[in-house]
Amino acid sequence: MKKTISGLCLAFLTVLFISTGCKKDAAGPDCTAMAKEVSDASMAYVNDDSPANCERLKNAYIDYLGSSCIPDAQKEQTQMLLDQMELLCP
């Protein structure tokens, strides 16, 4: 049940990340690619919660949080998801 709820939360936030768009500076990171990696990693983890997929998703969140791509309104939610991934990943 916990995995189902976590999976639904991940899927919801993935849609939220992509639907709100990303900022992109000329010299900055490729925000679209970063959002796609979070989305792809989320879906991979929902479909197969293997340690490799968990680590991939955790790293995608870390990269996204460390970039200028994430809107301020999403930082807290994304940090909470990263905190959950830290607990779920071995």
C-alpha positions as CSV (number, residue, x, y, z in Angstrom):
1,M,0.0,0.0,0.0
2,K,2.8,2.4,0.9
3,K,4.4,1.8,-2.5
4,T,1.2,2.5,-4.3
5,I,0.7,5.8,-2.5
6,S,4.3,6.7,-3.1
7,G,4.0,5.8,-6.7
8,L,0.8,7.9,-7.2
9,C,2.5,10.8,-5.5
10,L,5.5,10.5,-7.7
11,A,3.4,10.3,-10.8
12,F,1.3,13.3,-9.8
13,L,4.4,15.4,-9.1
14,T,6.0,14.3,-12.3
15,V,3.0,15.6,-14.2
16,L,3.2,18.8,-12.1
17,F,6.9,19.3,-13.0
18,I,6.3,19.0,-16.7
19,S,3.0,20.9,-16.8
20,T,4.4,24.0,-15.0
21,G,7.2,24.3,-17.5
22,C,10.8,25.1,-16.8
23,K,13.0,28.2,-16.8
24,K,16.0,28.0,-19.1
25,D,18.9,30.4,-19.2
26,A,21.0,30.6,-22.3
27,A,24.0,29.5,-20.3
28,G,22.1,27.5,-17.7
29,P,21.1,23.8,-17.6
30,D,18.7,22.1,-20.0
31,C,15.6,22.3,-17.8
32,T,13.4,20.4,-20.2
33,A,15.9,17.5,-20.2
34,M,16.1,17.6,-16.4
35,A,12.3,17.5,-16.1
36,K,12.2,14.6,-18.5
37,E,14.8,12.7,-16.5
38,V,12.7,13.2,-13.3
39,S,9.6,12.0,-15.2
40,D,11.3,9.0,-16.8
41,A,13.0,8.0,-13.5
42,S,9.7,8.3,-11.7
43,M,7.8,6.1,-14.1
44,A,10.7,3.6,-14.1
45,Y,10.5,3.4,-10.3
46,V,6.7,3.1,-10.3
47,N,6.9,0.2,-12.7
48,D,9.9,-1.5,-11.0
49,D,11.0,-0.4,-7.6
50,S,14.4,-1.9,-8.0
51,P,17.4,-0.4,-6.1
52,A,18.8,0.8,-9.5
53,N,15.6,2.7,-10.3
54,C,15.4,4.1,-6.8
55,E,18.9,5.4,-7.1
56,R,18.2,6.9,-10.5
57,L,15.1,8.7,-9.2
58,K,17.0,10.0,-6.2
59,N,19.8,11.3,-8.3
60,A,17.3,13.0,-10.7
61,Y,15.7,14.8,-7.7
62,I,19.1,15.8,-6.4
63,D,20.1,17.2,-9.8
64,Y,16.8,19.0,-10.3
65,L,16.8,20.5,-6.8
66,G,20.4,21.7,-7.3
67,S,19.5,23.5,-10.5
68,S,17.9,26.8,-11.3
69,C,15.2,25.0,-13.2
70,I,12.9,24.3,-10.2
71,P,10.3,26.9,-9.4
72,D,10.4,28.1,-5.8
73,A,6.8,26.8,-5.3
74,Q,8.0,23.2,-6.0
75,K,11.2,23.2,-4.0
76,E,9.6,22.1,-0.7
77,Q,7.5,19.3,-2.3
78,T,10.5,18.0,-4.2
79,Q,12.7,18.1,-1.1
80,M,10.0,16.0,0.7
81,L,10.0,13.5,-2.1
82,L,13.8,13.3,-2.1
83,D,13.6,12.7,1.7
84,Q,11.2,9.8,1.1
85,M,13.5,8.4,-1.6
86,E,16.4,8.5,0.9
87,L,14.4,6.3,3.2
88,L,13.2,3.9,0.5
89,C,16.5,3.4,-1.3
90,P,18.8,0.9,0.3
